[in-house]
Every structure is written in C-alpha cells, then in structure tokens.
Amino acid sequence: MKNIRIRIVMTAILLLAPFLFANNLHAEKKEGIQLGLLACESLPKTEVKIFLRTSVRVKCTFTASRLQGGGQAGKSENYVGEFGLLGIDLSKKTAQKMNFAVFGLTGDIKIGSHSLAGDYNGVQATVGIGVGGGPNHLLGGWKDSFTLAPSLETHKGTGITVGGTRLNLEPAK
C-alpha cells in the first residue's frame, strides 16, 4: 500500500512539473498592479463530472488591497460562479478552496462595481491523498484585463487533476 502511494505521488509530480513551470512564466509576463485577493470556495453537492469535463459552483469574495480613489483597501464584494475543468480529473473532492492574488492593468476600479465579473481561463494541476492541492492560474475579466495569479488550491479528497480551467464570475445577489 505504501509503495502504491509513493508511485501515485511521484507520477503526479512528473505530470504537474510542466504546468508549474508554464504557470510561473505566464505570471511574470502579465501582472500589473496588485488590486487585492479573491477567495473562492466550492458549494457543497454542486460538482458535476461528464467525461473530460468537471464543473462546480463557487462563491467568492474579493477584498481590495490597493485601489485608486483611496479608502477602499479592506473593503470587499461578493461573487458567485462556476469553476470548470476540461482535462483529466481522477479525483473525489468534498471541499475545495482557491485563493488568488488579483492583478489588473489599472487600479481604477471601485468596490461595488463588480469589475471582476466575467470569464477567466487558465491551467490547473492538483494532487492529493486525504488533503491535497496544486497551482492554478487564470487570465480574463473585462477585455482580459485581470490576472488571477498563481493560487494554491486546497481540497479535501483524493486524486489527480490536470487540464485547462475556466472560472465564470457574476455579482452575488
């Protein structure tokens, strides 16, 4: 049993290495101004797996760290959406959390305007036995003007996940 776990972890590391390297290169090319943090978590019992596509509903909170107009640091706005994967998903997750550093081409956004709403695309690679995690990097929003820079996704569950990702964010009502 111990040898099987070691083999799974080693295989996962080999599979994840190219994604980790590509993720870091992309993050250095398009960052801009750090605007704050986006914290997302999956909603229970909303995961759907169909062949090579997995999706789960998420709720997210953006907390501003530095925006133009002053006085907005520490303020937050809420979003709902869907996080999807197109690729290999050999996992069973019971809870999933993702934390992103949000970078923009400009700091001229205001809390309450829900400027982060839109579609984001990127890559993901995770591995876990009991508790796991891996990197996730997304680019998108209005005219691809935001980068959700490498986050570390954490989850409860087991398995390996590698593929292209999509996050859709909408203002929470």
Buried (B, 14 or more C-beta within 10 A) or exposed (E): EEEEEEEBBEEBEEBBEEBBEBBEEBBEEBBBBBBBBBBBBBEEEEBEEEEEBBBBBBBBBBBBBEBEEEEBEEBBBEBBBBBBBBBBBEBEBEEBBBBBBBBBBEBEBBBEEBBBBBBBBBBBBBBBEEEBBBBBBBBBBBEBBBBBBBBEBBBBBBBBBBBEBBBBBBBEE
